[in-house]
Amino acid sequence: MVAILGGVSAQTKKITLEDIWSKPTFRPMGISSIRSMQDGEHYCVLTRTGIEKYSYKTGEKVDVVCTFRDPMRNSVKPLPPIESYEFSQDEQKILLSAEFEPIYRHSGVSTYYLYNVANGTFQCLTQGGKQRLTTLSPDGKMIAFVRDNNLYTMSLTSLKETQVTFDGKINEIIYGTTDWVYEEEFAITQGFYWSPDSKKIAFYRFDESKVKQYSMQMWGELYPENYTYKYPKAGEDNSVVDVLIYDLETSKTTKLDVGSQNDQYMPRIQWTRDANILALMRMNRLQNKMELLLADARDGQIRPLYTEEDEAYVEVPGTWTFLSDGKHMLLTSERDGYNHIYMYDLSGRLVNQITSGAYDVVNICSIDEKNGLIYYISHETGAINKELYCIDFKGKKKTKLTEKPGTYTAAFSNNSKYYILTFTDANTPPVYTLHTAKGKLLKTLQDNADLRERMAQYGVGRKTFGSFTTALGSELNYYIITPPNFDSTKQYPLFFYVYGGPGNQQVTNAYGYSDYYWFHMLAQQGYVVVCFDGRGTGGRGAHFKKQTYRNLGKMECEDAIEAARYFGGKSWIDEKRIGIFGWSFGGYLSTLSILKGHDVFKSAIAVAPVITWRYYDNIYTERFLQRPQDNPRGYDDNSPLNFANLLEGKYLLVHGTGDDNVHFQNAADMVTALEAAGKQFEFRIYPNKNHSIYGGNTRLNLYQLMTDFIHRNL
């Protein structure tokens, strides 16, 4: 695969950082919060003024279900901007949330309202302070929520609260939600689940009292405040996690015997289609064994359903779904070397492997049980693409439903009769289209034509793909953005963007949002921009991903250096002007690369980098390196701290002091190591900013800093 160089012959406008970060110049239009109605013939979307109802058949608006600012019917005056909504199963009530305040990266508290569809009235459900994760019961008569680390229920008839747990306490006991590390690494904040008959709630209890605390000073007052939270670093104690079931009729709480230890994880729980059977997922500390268990809510008895083990680690299944026949489940697994869909019965017997081949299934979009069909996204046409397919339960009659290569997501109707497809590719912003289940286009809902026209005015659209083969025989994918009027007889400086973390992908045939425009801006200013996915990245099967196991940094850095040498060998690249930039894991990789590859890279930018894996959280780090006690060389052999004396080029280190993910401690130690080695470098801190370093003018300031650094040092 060879990249196509060059692009538009000229552009009429220059991209500025203000265009990217301060103005809506390149902001795409979207469709917010699509929800299928129960009839499968209509869907709703969220707007600033209300919830609108559309026909799947025509794509036309047929009703306004809820108007947020109707003074005649709104008893809550004024109603704040609504951020999300959820229908009750009978669609006569709508749960609305507003005024979200973040806790960690994904979690937060909100104010909740209930809209009665029949009479058009609003009620505020938030009485004793903002709530977390407020969820309607399946019968629409109750809500459950978390407040101050305790679980509550509320009757929607009387608005009477019932407190289910009582000993919840910040930094000690958590009910109904998860601790920091589960949220960050298992992508789970919802920690309670209604049974299908609305009579029970299964929920987590986290005892994090023995987890060590991390403190950050928050600047701004005469005496800065300390923010302290529980953060389990590699090799350290975890929360003790229990699973309990609360019976609303008897007010009795039953604790399940799942082995409440801090050397195991319970990353998922869910009810089966049987209102008395709860399914649980359990993993050991090293995450190389995963078990699915079934618990009887009536007596607490637990039986095994499924076990999977791996020499490296087992991924949490992206799909784990119980079918309505009450006899089968669908599960995704990498057990044959690629991520595929399997069907099991509830005795744990494999019924059949539904998808197979040398490609990864990304996710299941919809399951049409009536017709025995599964709609899913996969990398079947190559790691850089994500396309939509349909296959039957027997693994037959596979149909590709997308034509143009690119990246797709699909939101299906309740009966899988229709879907709304979102498409992007490397140089196309989101396009939203409405289709029948067989792929027939019914209507284009939003094509971002105005943005595409502006992109043309600014000369954007020169991102192309290629691959090269390393000395060890690994074929690595990359994308490249060349300057306008690219001339292969000239020489250009080369700017690398890297991430490189396990299972991650940056080289994708998808729209790139903000950095996409920054990279084009740099290309306008005369730089060739390249990003590559090295060994250990995703989309290419388990072996390609897991080969970095127990030795993070070594292969990734070797590939970065080899990629730089590969492009540096091109006649149109000035091999003495090669720079590298990364954020988070990418900051770790850019730092390690300029140290180990000091004869290749002239400059490097590292934003919020991990500097030693000993400082990072245990779920992520131990998954890939085991514990420090088990594999100390895996933690230390490729820490940039051990190579500070090799720095020869220009190095910019950036970190936010309020980073609760990759702690500022990493940057502090890197500064200490470089100073001890007698090295000069540039360092910028952003007080109180978290891992994303944003808010106000922060992003504009950061990208101006990095742009200036590139101009001075590349």
C-alpha positions as CSV (number, residue, x, y, z in Angstrom):
1,M,0.0,0.0,0.0
2,V,1.6,3.3,-1.1
3,A,0.5,6.7,-0.1
4,I,-0.6,9.2,-2.7
5,L,1.3,12.4,-2.2
6,G,0.3,15.9,-3.1
7,G,-3.1,17.5,-3.0
8,V,-4.9,20.6,-4.0
9,S,-3.0,23.1,-6.2
10,A,-3.8,26.1,-4.0
11,Q,-6.0,27.2,-1.1
12,T,-7.6,30.6,-0.7
13,K,-7.5,30.7,3.1
14,K,-5.0,30.0,5.8
15,I,-6.1,27.9,8.8
16,T,-5.5,29.7,12.1
17,L,-5.5,28.3,15.7
18,E,-8.4,30.6,16.3
19,D,-10.3,28.8,13.5
20,I,-9.7,25.5,15.3
21,W,-10.1,26.5,19.0
22,S,-12.0,29.8,19.3
23,K,-14.4,30.0,16.3
24,P,-16.9,27.5,14.9
25,T,-15.1,27.5,11.5
26,F,-14.8,23.8,11.3
27,R,-17.5,22.7,13.7
28,P,-19.6,19.8,12.2
29,M,-23.3,19.6,12.5
30,G,-24.7,16.5,14.2
31,I,-27.9,14.8,15.3
32,S,-28.1,14.6,19.1
33,S,-29.3,11.7,21.3
34,I,-31.2,9.5,18.8
35,R,-33.7,7.3,20.6
36,S,-35.9,4.7,18.9
37,M,-39.5,4.6,20.0
38,Q,-41.0,1.3,21.1
39,D,-43.0,0.9,17.8
40,G,-39.8,0.8,15.8
41,E,-41.4,3.2,13.3
42,H,-40.3,6.5,14.9
43,Y,-37.3,8.0,16.6
44,C,-36.6,11.1,18.7
45,V,-33.8,13.5,18.8
46,L,-32.8,16.1,21.4
47,T,-32.7,19.8,20.5
48,R,-32.1,22.9,22.5
49,T,-35.8,23.6,22.7
50,G,-37.3,20.1,23.1
51,I,-37.6,16.5,22.0
52,E,-38.7,16.0,18.5
53,K,-40.3,12.9,17.0
54,Y,-39.5,11.7,13.4
55,S,-40.7,9.0,11.1
56,Y,-38.2,6.3,10.1
57,K,-40.0,5.7,6.9
58,T,-39.7,9.3,5.7
59,G,-37.1,11.0,7.9
60,E,-39.6,13.8,8.5
61,K,-40.6,15.3,11.8
62,V,-44.1,14.2,12.8
63,D,-44.4,15.7,16.4
64,V,-42.8,17.6,19.2
65,V,-43.0,15.3,22.2
66,C,-41.7,17.7,24.7
67,T,-41.1,21.5,24.7
68,F,-38.7,22.7,27.3
69,R,-39.7,26.3,27.4
70,D,-43.5,26.2,27.3
71,P,-44.5,28.8,29.9
72,M,-48.1,27.6,29.9
73,R,-47.2,24.0,30.9
74,N,-43.8,24.3,32.6
75,S,-44.1,24.3,36.4
76,V,-40.3,24.5,36.7
77,K,-39.3,28.0,35.8
78,P,-36.9,28.4,34.2
79,L,-35.9,24.9,33.1
80,P,-32.2,24.8,32.6
81,P,-30.7,23.5,29.3
82,I,-31.5,19.8,29.1
83,E,-28.5,17.5,28.4
84,S,-30.0,14.0,28.1
85,Y,-33.3,12.2,28.2
86,E,-34.7,8.7,28.8
87,F,-38.2,7.3,28.0
88,S,-40.1,5.0,30.3
89,Q,-41.0,1.7,28.6
90,D,-44.6,2.9,28.1
91,E,-43.2,6.2,26.8
92,Q,-45.6,8.2,29.0
93,K,-42.8,9.6,31.1
94,I,-39.4,11.2,30.1
95,L,-36.5,11.5,32.5
96,L,-34.5,14.6,31.8
97,S,-31.1,15.6,33.2
98,A,-29.4,19.0,33.4
99,E,-26.6,21.0,35.1
100,F,-24.1,18.2,34.9
101,E,-21.1,18.7,37.2
102,P,-18.1,16.3,36.6
103,I,-16.6,14.2,39.3
104,Y,-14.0,12.2,37.3
105,R,-13.6,12.0,33.5
106,H,-17.0,10.3,32.8
107,S,-19.0,10.6,36.1
108,G,-20.8,13.5,37.6
109,V,-23.9,14.7,39.3
110,S,-26.9,16.3,37.7
111,T,-30.3,17.8,38.3
112,Y,-33.2,15.5,37.1
113,Y,-36.7,16.3,36.0
114,L,-39.7,14.1,35.0
115,Y,-41.9,15.1,32.1
116,N,-45.4,13.7,32.0
117,V,-46.3,13.2,28.3
118,A,-50.1,13.1,28.9
119,N,-50.4,16.4,30.7
120,G,-47.2,18.1,29.6
121,T,-46.0,18.9,33.1
122,F,-42.5,18.8,34.6
123,Q,-41.5,17.8,38.1
124,C,-38.1,18.3,39.7
125,L,-36.9,15.0,41.1
126,T,-33.7,16.3,42.7
127,Q,-34.6,17.2,46.3
128,G,-31.7,16.6,48.7
129,G,-28.9,17.6,46.4
130,K,-27.7,16.7,42.9
131,Q,-27.9,13.0,42.0
132,R,-25.9,10.5,40.0
133,L,-27.0,7.9,37.5
134,T,-30.8,8.4,38.0
135,T,-32.5,5.6,36.2
136,L,-36.2,4.7,35.6
137,S,-37.5,1.3,36.7
138,P,-38.8,-0.8,33.8
139,D,-42.4,-0.3,34.9
140,G,-41.9,3.5,35.0
141,K,-43.1,3.8,38.6
142,M,-39.8,4.4,40.4
143,I,-36.4,5.8,39.9
144,A,-33.1,4.8,41.6
145,F,-30.1,7.0,42.0
146,V,-26.9,7.6,43.9
147,R,-26.3,10.5,46.3
148,D,-23.3,11.0,48.6
149,N,-22.1,7.5,47.8
150,N,-25.4,5.9,48.9
151,L,-28.2,4.2,46.8
152,Y,-31.8,5.6,46.9
153,T,-35.1,4.8,45.3
154,M,-38.0,7.2,44.8
155,S,-41.7,6.6,44.0
156,L,-42.8,8.8,41.1
157,T,-46.3,8.9,42.5
158,S,-45.5,10.3,46.0
159,L,-41.9,11.5,45.3
160,K,-41.0,9.8,48.5
161,E,-37.3,8.8,48.8
162,T,-36.2,5.5,50.3
163,Q,-32.6,5.2,51.4
164,V,-31.3,1.7,50.5
165,T,-27.7,2.0,52.0
166,F,-26.5,4.2,54.8
167,D,-22.7,3.9,55.3
168,G,-21.6,5.4,52.0
169,K,-18.8,7.8,52.6
170,I,-16.4,9.7,50.3
171,N,-13.0,8.0,49.9
172,E,-14.3,5.0,52.0
173,I,-17.5,3.3,50.9
174,I,-19.3,3.6,47.5
175,Y,-22.7,2.1,46.6
176,G,-24.3,2.0,43.2
177,T,-21.4,3.4,41.2
178,T,-17.7,2.7,40.9
179,D,-14.4,3.9,42.1
180,W,-11.9,6.0,40.0
181,V,-10.0,3.1,38.5
182,Y,-13.1,1.0,37.4
183,E,-14.5,4.1,35.8
184,E,-11.3,4.9,33.9
185,E,-10.2,1.4,32.9
186,F,-13.4,-0.7,32.8
187,A,-15.4,2.2,31.4
188,I,-18.2,1.7,33.9
189,T,-19.9,4.2,36.1
190,Q,-23.4,2.7,36.4
191,G,-23.2,0.5,39.4
192,F,-26.8,-0.6,39.9
193,Y,-29.4,-2.3,37.7
194,W,-33.1,-2.8,37.9
195,S,-34.4,-6.3,37.5
196,P,-36.7,-6.8,34.5
197,D,-39.8,-6.9,36.8
198,S,-38.8,-3.8,38.7
199,K,-38.9,-5.7,42.0
200,K,-35.1,-5.8,42.7
201,I,-32.0,-3.8,42.2
202,A,-28.5,-5.4,41.9
203,F,-25.7,-3.0,42.9
204,Y,-22.0,-2.8,43.7
205,R,-20.4,-2.0,47.0
206,F,-16.8,-0.7,46.8
207,D,-14.8,-0.5,50.0
208,E,-11.9,1.6,49.1
209,S,-10.8,2.4,52.6
210,K,-7.5,0.6,52.2
211,V,-6.7,2.1,48.8
212,K,-4.0,4.7,49.1
213,Q,-4.8,8.3,48.5
214,Y,-3.4,10.7,46.0
215,S,-3.5,14.5,46.7
216,M,-3.4,17.4,44.2
217,Q,-3.1,21.0,45.2
218,M,-5.8,23.1,43.6
219,W,-4.6,26.7,43.0
220,G,-6.4,30.0,43.1
221,E,-7.1,30.9,46.7
222,L,-4.9,32.5,49.3
223,Y,-4.3,29.1,50.7
224,P,-4.6,26.5,48.0
225,E,-6.9,23.5,48.7
226,N,-5.8,19.9,48.6
227,Y,-8.0,17.6,46.5
228,T,-7.6,14.0,47.7
229,Y,-9.0,10.8,46.2
230,K,-8.3,7.1,46.1
231,Y,-6.0,6.0,43.3
232,P,-4.6,2.4,43.3
233,K,-1.2,2.4,41.6
234,A,0.4,-0.6,40.1
235,G,1.0,-3.3,42.7
236,E,-1.1,-1.5,45.3
237,D,-4.3,-2.5,47.1
238,N,-7.6,-2.2,45.2
239,S,-11.1,-1.7,46.5
240,V,-12.9,-4.7,47.9
241,V,-15.9,-5.1,45.7
242,D,-19.1,-6.8,46.6
243,V,-22.4,-7.4,44.6
244,L,-25.7,-7.1,46.5
245,I,-29.4,-7.5,45.6
246,Y,-32.0,-5.3,47.2
247,D,-35.6,-6.5,47.2
248,L,-38.0,-3.6,47.1
249,E,-41.0,-5.6,48.4
250,T,-39.2,-6.9,51.5
251,S,-36.5,-4.2,51.9
252,K,-34.1,-7.1,52.3
253,T,-30.5,-6.8,50.9
254,T,-28.7,-10.0,50.0
255,K,-24.9,-10.1,49.5
256,L,-23.7,-12.6,46.8
257,D,-20.7,-14.8,47.5
258,V,-18.4,-13.6,44.7
259,G,-15.3,-13.8,46.8
260,S,-14.9,-10.2,47.9
261,Q,-11.2,-9.7,47.7
262,N,-9.0,-6.9,46.4
263,D,-7.1,-9.2,44.0
264,Q,-10.0,-9.7,41.6
265,Y,-12.4,-7.6,39.6
266,M,-16.1,-7.6,38.9
267,P,-16.1,-5.4,35.7
268,R,-19.8,-6.1,34.7
269,I,-23.1,-7.2,36.1
270,Q,-26.4,-7.5,34.4
271,W,-29.8,-9.2,34.7
272,T,-30.6,-12.0,32.4
273,R,-34.1,-12.1,30.8
274,D,-35.1,-14.0,34.0
275,A,-36.0,-11.5,36.7
276,N,-34.5,-13.8,39.3
277,I,-31.1,-14.5,37.6
278,L,-28.3,-12.0,37.8
279,A,-25.2,-12.5,35.6
280,L,-21.8,-11.5,36.8
281,M,-18.4,-11.1,35.2
282,R,-15.3,-11.9,37.4
283,M,-11.6,-11.4,36.5
284,N,-8.5,-12.3,38.4
285,R,-6.0,-9.6,39.3
286,L,-3.8,-10.1,36.3
287,Q,-6.8,-10.2,34.0
288,N,-5.8,-13.3,32.2
289,K,-8.8,-15.3,33.4
290,M,-12.4,-14.2,32.9
291,E,-15.5,-16.0,34.3
292,L,-19.2,-15.4,33.7
293,L,-21.4,-16.5,36.6
294,L,-25.1,-16.8,37.2
295,A,-26.6,-15.9,40.6
296,D,-30.1,-16.8,41.8
297,A,-31.6,-13.7,43.4
298,R,-33.9,-15.9,45.6
299,D,-31.2,-17.8,47.4
300,G,-27.9,-16.3,46.4
301,Q,-26.7,-19.5,44.8
302,I,-24.0,-19.0,42.1
303,R,-23.1,-21.3,39.3
304,P,-20.4,-20.9,36.6
305,L,-21.5,-20.2,33.0
306,Y,-18.3,-19.5,31.0
307,T,-14.5,-19.3,31.5
308,E,-11.9,-17.8,29.2
309,E,-8.1,-17.7,29.8
310,D,-5.2,-16.2,27.9
311,E,-1.4,-16.2,28.2
312,A,-1.5,-12.4,28.2
313,Y,-4.8,-11.0,29.1
314,V,-8.5,-11.3,28.4
315,E,-10.4,-8.2,27.2
316,V,-13.7,-7.4,28.8
317,P,-16.2,-8.5,26.1
318,G,-17.7,-5.6,24.1
319,T,-20.9,-7.6,23.8
320,W,-22.4,-9.9,26.4
321,T,-26.1,-10.1,25.7
322,F,-28.8,-12.6,26.8
323,L,-31.5,-13.3,24.2
324,S,-35.2,-13.1,24.9
325,D,-35.7,-16.8,24.4
326,G,-34.1,-17.2,27.9
327,K,-31.8,-19.9,26.5
328,H,-28.9,-18.3,24.7
329,M,-26.4,-15.5,25.0
330,L,-24.1,-13.7,22.5
331,L,-20.6,-13.0,23.4
332,T,-17.6,-11.4,21.7
333,S,-14.2,-13.0,22.3
334,E,-10.6,-13.0,20.9
335,R,-10.3,-16.7,21.7
336,D,-9.4,-17.7,18.1
337,G,-7.0,-14.8,17.7
338,Y,-9.5,-12.2,16.4
339,N,-12.5,-10.6,18.1
340,H,-15.6,-12.5,16.9
341,I,-19.2,-13.2,17.9
342,Y,-20.2,-16.5,19.6
343,M,-23.5,-18.0,20.7
344,Y,-23.7,-20.0,23.9
345,D,-26.5,-21.6,25.7
346,L,-27.1,-21.0,29.4
347,S,-25.4,-24.2,30.4
348,G,-22.2,-22.7,28.9
349,R,-22.2,-24.9,25.8
350,L,-20.9,-23.3,22.6
351,V,-23.7,-23.3,20.0
352,N,-21.7,-21.8,17.2
353,Q,-19.1,-19.2,16.3
354,I,-21.1,-16.7,14.2
355,T,-18.3,-14.6,12.7
356,S,-14.8,-15.9,11.7
357,G,-11.8,-14.8,9.7
358,A,-8.6,-12.7,10.0
359,Y,-10.4,-9.5,11.1
360,D,-11.8,-8.0,14.3
361,V,-15.4,-7.4,15.0
362,V,-15.7,-3.9,16.6
363,N,-19.2,-4.0,18.1
364,I,-22.7,-5.3,17.6
365,C,-25.2,-2.6,16.6
366,S,-28.4,-4.5,16.8
367,I,-29.8,-8.0,17.3
368,D,-33.0,-8.9,15.3
369,E,-34.2,-12.0,17.2
370,K,-37.4,-12.3,15.2
371,N,-35.4,-12.9,12.0
372,G,-32.3,-14.3,13.6
373,L,-30.0,-11.5,12.4
374,I,-27.0,-9.6,13.9
375,Y,-25.9,-6.2,12.6
376,Y,-22.3,-5.4,13.5
377,I,-19.3,-3.2,12.7
378,S,-16.0,-4.8,11.7
379,H,-12.5,-4.2,10.3
380,E,-13.1,-6.8,7.5
381,T,-11.9,-4.5,4.7
382,G,-8.8,-3.5,6.6
383,A,-7.7,-2.2,10.0
384,I,-8.3,1.5,9.0
385,N,-12.0,0.9,8.1
386,K,-15.0,0.2,10.2
387,E,-18.0,-1.0,8.1
388,L,-21.5,-2.4,8.7
389,Y,-22.4,-6.0,8.1
390,C,-25.4,-8.3,8.7
391,I,-25.2,-12.0,9.4
392,D,-27.6,-14.7,10.6
393,F,-27.4,-16.6,13.9
394,K,-25.9,-19.6,12.1
395,G,-23.0,-17.5,10.7
396,K,-24.5,-17.6,7.2
397,K,-25.9,-15.1,4.7
398,K,-23.3,-12.4,5.6
399,T,-24.1,-9.1,3.8
400,K,-22.0,-5.9,3.7
401,L,-24.4,-3.0,4.0
402,T,-21.9,-0.2,3.3
403,E,-20.2,0.6,0.0
404,K,-17.7,3.4,0.4
405,P,-14.7,2.6,2.6
406,G,-14.5,4.6,5.8
407,T,-15.8,4.6,9.4
408,Y,-19.4,3.9,10.2
409,T,-21.7,3.8,13.3
410,A,-25.3,2.7,13.1
411,A,-28.2,3.4,15.4
412,F,-31.0,0.9,14.8
413,S,-34.7,1.1,15.4
414,N,-36.3,-0.9,18.2
415,N,-37.3,-3.7,15.7
416,S,-34.1,-3.5,13.6
417,K,-36.3,-2.5,10.6
418,Y,-34.4,0.8,10.1
419,Y,-31.1,2.4,11.0
420,I,-29.4,5.8,11.0
421,L,-25.9,5.5,9.7
422,T,-23.1,7.9,10.5
423,F,-20.3,7.9,8.0
424,T,-16.9,9.7,7.9
425,D,-13.6,9.1,6.1
426,A,-10.2,10.7,6.3
427,N,-11.4,13.9,4.6
428,T,-15.2,13.8,5.0
429,P,-17.0,15.2,8.1
430,P,-20.0,13.2,9.5
431,V,-22.8,12.3,7.1
432,Y,-26.0,11.0,8.6
433,T,-28.3,8.9,6.5
434,L,-31.5,6.9,7.1
435,H,-31.7,3.3,5.7
436,T,-33.9,0.2,5.7
437,A,-32.4,-2.8,7.4
438,K,-31.4,-4.1,3.9
439,G,-29.3,-1.0,3.3
440,K,-31.7,1.0,1.1
441,L,-31.1,4.7,1.4
442,L,-34.3,6.5,2.5
443,K,-33.0,10.0,3.2
444,T,-29.8,12.0,3.9
445,L,-30.4,13.7,7.2
446,Q,-27.3,15.8,7.5
447,D,-24.3,15.9,5.1
448,N,-22.3,18.8,6.5
449,A,-22.2,20.3,3.0
450,D,-21.4,23.7,4.3
451,L,-18.4,22.4,6.3
452,R,-17.2,20.5,3.3
453,E,-17.3,23.7,1.2
454,R,-15.3,25.5,3.9
455,M,-12.8,22.7,4.0
456,A,-12.3,23.2,0.3
457,Q,-11.8,26.9,0.8
458,Y,-9.1,26.2,3.3
459,G,-7.4,23.6,1.2
460,V,-8.2,20.8,3.6
461,G,-8.4,17.2,2.4
462,R,-4.8,15.9,1.8
463,K,-4.8,13.0,4.4
464,T,-3.9,9.8,2.6
465,F,-2.8,6.3,3.8
466,G,0.1,4.0,3.2
467,S,2.1,1.3,4.9
468,F,5.8,0.3,5.2
469,T,7.5,-2.9,6.3
470,T,10.0,-2.9,9.2
471,A,13.3,-4.7,9.2
472,L,11.6,-7.4,11.3
473,G,8.9,-7.8,8.8
474,S,6.0,-6.0,10.5
475,E,3.8,-4.1,8.1
476,L,2.7,-0.8,9.8
477,N,0.0,1.5,8.6
478,Y,0.4,5.2,8.5
479,Y,-1.4,8.4,7.3
480,I,0.4,11.4,5.8
481,I,-0.6,15.0,5.2
482,T,1.6,16.9,2.8
483,P,1.9,20.6,2.1
484,P,-0.2,22.2,-0.6
485,N,1.6,22.1,-4.0
486,F,3.8,19.3,-2.7
487,D,7.0,19.1,-4.7
488,S,8.9,15.8,-4.5
489,T,12.1,17.6,-5.7
490,K,12.1,19.7,-2.5
491,Q,12.8,18.7,1.1
492,Y,10.4,19.2,4.0
493,P,10.6,18.9,7.7
494,L,8.7,15.9,9.1
495,F,6.4,16.1,12.1
496,F,5.3,12.7,13.7
497,Y,2.1,12.3,15.8
498,V,2.1,9.1,17.9
499,Y,0.0,7.4,20.5
500,G,0.9,3.7,20.4
501,G,-0.9,2.3,23.4
502,P,-2.1,-1.3,23.5
503,G,-5.2,-1.8,21.4
504,N,-5.4,1.9,20.4
505,Q,-5.7,3.1,16.8
506,Q,-4.8,6.5,15.4
507,V,-4.5,5.5,11.7
508,T,-8.1,5.2,10.8
509,N,-10.1,6.2,7.8
510,A,-12.1,8.6,9.8
511,Y,-12.6,12.4,10.3
512,G,-10.0,13.7,12.7
513,Y,-11.7,16.8,14.3
514,S,-9.5,19.3,15.9
515,D,-6.0,17.8,15.5
516,Y,-6.9,17.1,11.9
517,Y,-7.1,20.8,11.2
518,W,-4.0,21.6,13.3
519,F,-2.0,19.0,11.2
520,H,-3.3,20.6,8.0
521,M,-2.4,24.0,9.4
522,L,1.2,22.7,10.0
523,A,1.2,21.3,6.4
524,Q,0.2,24.7,5.1
525,Q,3.2,26.1,6.9
526,G,5.5,23.6,5.1
527,Y,5.6,20.5,7.3
528,V,4.9,16.9,6.3
529,V,2.7,15.3,9.0
530,V,2.8,11.6,9.6
531,C,1.1,9.3,12.1
532,F,1.7,5.5,12.3
533,D,0.3,2.6,14.3
534,G,3.1,0.4,15.5
535,R,3.2,-3.1,17.1
536,G,0.7,-3.4,20.0
537,T,-2.0,-1.3,18.4
538,G,-5.5,-2.4,17.6
539,G,-7.7,-3.5,14.7
540,R,-5.3,-6.3,13.6
541,G,-6.0,-9.2,15.9
542,A,-4.9,-10.4,19.3
543,H,-1.4,-11.4,18.4
544,F,-0.5,-8.1,16.8
545,K,-1.9,-6.3,19.9
546,K,-0.5,-8.5,22.6
547,Q,3.0,-8.8,21.4
548,T,4.0,-5.9,23.6
549,Y,2.8,-7.8,26.7
550,R,5.2,-7.4,29.8
551,N,7.4,-5.0,27.9
552,L,5.6,-1.8,27.1
553,G,7.7,0.8,25.3
554,K,10.4,-1.4,23.7
555,M,8.7,-2.3,20.4
556,E,6.7,0.9,20.3
557,C,9.9,3.0,20.5
558,E,11.8,0.7,18.0
559,D,8.9,1.2,15.5
560,A,8.9,5.0,16.0
561,I,12.6,5.2,15.3
562,E,12.3,2.9,12.3
563,A,9.4,4.9,11.0
564,A,11.5,8.1,11.3
565,R,14.4,6.4,9.4
566,Y,12.0,5.2,6.8
567,F,10.6,8.6,6.0
568,G,13.9,10.3,6.6
569,G,15.2,8.2,3.7
570,K,12.8,9.8,1.3
571,S,14.3,12.4,-1.0
572,W,11.6,14.9,-0.1
573,I,12.2,14.7,3.7
574,D,15.0,16.6,5.5
575,E,16.3,13.8,7.7
576,K,17.9,16.4,10.0
577,R,14.5,18.0,10.8
578,I,12.3,15.2,12.2
579,G,10.1,15.9,15.3
580,I,7.6,13.8,17.3
581,F,4.6,14.7,19.4
582,G,2.3,12.6,21.6
583,W,-0.2,12.9,24.5
584,S,-0.6,10.5,27.4
585,F,0.8,7.2,26.2
586,G,1.9,9.1,23.1
587,G,3.7,11.5,25.4
588,Y,5.5,8.6,27.0
589,L,6.4,7.3,23.5
590,S,7.5,10.7,22.2
591,T,9.7,11.2,25.2
592,L,11.3,7.7,25.0
593,S,11.8,8.1,21.2
594,I,13.8,11.4,21.4
595,L,16.0,9.8,24.1
596,K,16.6,6.4,22.5
597,G,16.5,7.9,19.1
598,H,18.5,11.0,19.8
599,D,20.4,10.6,16.5
600,V,17.0,10.6,14.6
601,F,14.7,13.1,16.3
602,K,15.5,16.8,16.4
603,S,12.7,17.7,18.7
604,A,9.8,16.2,20.8
605,I,6.7,17.4,22.5
606,A,5.2,15.3,25.3
607,V,1.8,16.3,26.8
608,A,0.7,14.6,30.0
609,P,3.1,11.7,29.6
610,V,3.5,8.6,31.7
611,I,7.1,8.6,32.7
612,T,7.2,5.5,34.8
613,W,4.5,2.8,34.8
614,R,5.0,2.4,38.5
615,Y,3.0,5.6,38.9
616,Y,0.0,4.6,36.8
617,D,-3.1,2.8,37.9
618,N,-3.1,-0.9,38.5
619,I,-6.0,-2.2,36.3
620,Y,-4.4,-0.7,33.1
621,T,-0.8,-1.3,33.9
622,E,-1.0,-4.8,35.4
623,R,-3.1,-5.9,32.4
624,F,-0.1,-5.2,30.1
625,L,2.9,-5.6,32.5
626,Q,1.7,-7.7,35.4
627,R,2.5,-6.3,38.9
628,P,5.8,-4.6,39.6
629,Q,6.6,-7.4,42.0
630,D,6.2,-9.9,39.2
631,N,7.9,-8.0,36.4
632,P,10.1,-5.2,37.6
633,R,12.1,-5.0,34.4
634,G,9.0,-4.5,32.4
635,Y,8.4,-1.3,34.5
636,D,11.9,0.0,34.5
637,D,13.7,-1.0,31.4
638,N,11.9,1.4,29.2
639,S,11.2,4.2,31.6
640,P,12.4,7.6,30.2
641,L,13.8,8.3,33.6
642,N,16.7,5.9,32.8
643,F,17.6,7.6,29.6
644,A,17.5,11.3,30.5
645,N,21.3,11.6,29.9
646,L,20.7,10.7,26.2
647,L,18.7,13.9,25.4
648,E,20.3,15.9,22.6
649,G,17.4,17.5,20.8
650,K,14.8,20.0,21.9
651,Y,12.2,18.7,24.3
652,L,8.9,20.4,25.4
653,L,7.2,18.8,28.4
654,V,3.6,19.9,29.2
655,H,1.4,18.8,32.1
656,G,-1.7,19.9,34.1
657,T,-1.3,20.0,37.8
658,G,-4.9,18.7,38.2
659,D,-4.4,15.6,36.1
660,D,-6.2,12.8,38.1
661,N,-5.3,10.2,35.4
662,V,-1.5,10.6,34.6
663,H,-0.3,12.5,37.7
664,F,1.8,15.6,37.6
665,Q,4.2,13.5,39.6
666,N,5.4,12.0,36.3
667,A,6.4,15.4,34.9
668,A,8.1,16.3,38.2
669,D,10.3,13.2,38.1
670,M,11.2,13.8,34.5
671,V,12.2,17.3,35.3
672,T,14.4,16.0,38.1
673,A,16.0,13.4,35.9
674,L,16.8,15.9,33.1
675,E,18.2,18.4,35.6
676,A,20.4,15.7,37.2
677,A,21.7,14.8,33.8
678,G,22.5,18.5,33.0
679,K,20.0,18.7,30.2
680,Q,18.1,21.8,29.1
681,F,14.5,21.6,28.0
682,E,11.2,23.5,28.0
683,F,8.5,23.0,30.5
684,R,4.9,24.3,30.7
685,I,2.4,23.6,33.5
686,Y,-1.3,24.3,33.4
687,P,-2.5,24.9,37.0
688,N,-5.6,22.8,38.0
689,K,-6.1,21.4,34.5
690,N,-6.8,17.7,34.1
691,H,-5.5,15.2,31.6
692,S,-7.3,16.8,28.7
693,I,-5.9,20.3,29.5
694,Y,-8.9,22.3,28.4
695,G,-11.3,25.0,29.5
696,G,-11.5,28.7,28.6
697,N,-8.5,29.7,26.4
698,T,-6.4,26.8,27.6
699,R,-6.5,24.7,24.4
700,L,-5.7,27.8,22.2
701,N,-2.8,28.6,24.5
702,L,-1.5,25.1,24.5
703,Y,-1.6,24.7,20.7
704,Q,0.0,28.1,20.2
705,L,2.8,27.0,22.6
706,M,3.3,23.8,20.6
707,T,3.1,25.5,17.2
708,D,5.7,28.1,18.3
709,F,8.0,25.3,19.6
710,I,7.7,23.5,16.3
711,H,8.6,26.6,14.3
712,R,11.6,27.3,16.5
713,N,12.9,23.8,16.8
714,L,12.0,22.0,13.6
